[in-house]
Amino acid sequence: MPLRARQSRFALNVSRLIAFAFGQGYELTLGEAFRTEYQQAYYVKIGMSKTMNSRHLQRLAVDFNLFRGGELLGDAEDFRPLGEYWATLDPDNVWGGDWDRDGSTDDETFKDPYHFEMKP
């Protein structure tokens, strides 16, 4: 499937995730969606990311700020209902709080509960 078609599918899934979050009593604001290679290299340098192969570079990832009752949530478990729902929307969807790209149990130790992506 061409990248543009995947980006459209991703955007539709994001809209469904946002509606689900609000329906569950959460509020959210958008974090990053697209990053330049320069931004990604900086994030790797300072330890905010572990890879230059970020889906943000392909417009296939988004980060959210999650709130409940006006309070900013930051624990991975706070995001789990959204991550589990995200996985049901498409077999290529991956949540950063529970990712494992190649099926092994020893990789992807860097958890990012704010992050929702689609495999390319």
Secondary structure, 3 states (H helix, E strand, C coil): CCHHHHHHHHHHHHHHHHHHHHHCCCEEEECCCCCCHHHHHHHHHHCCCCCCCCHHHHCCEEEEEEEECCEEECCHHHHHHHHHHHHHHCCCEEECCCCCCCCCCCCCCCCCCCEEEECC
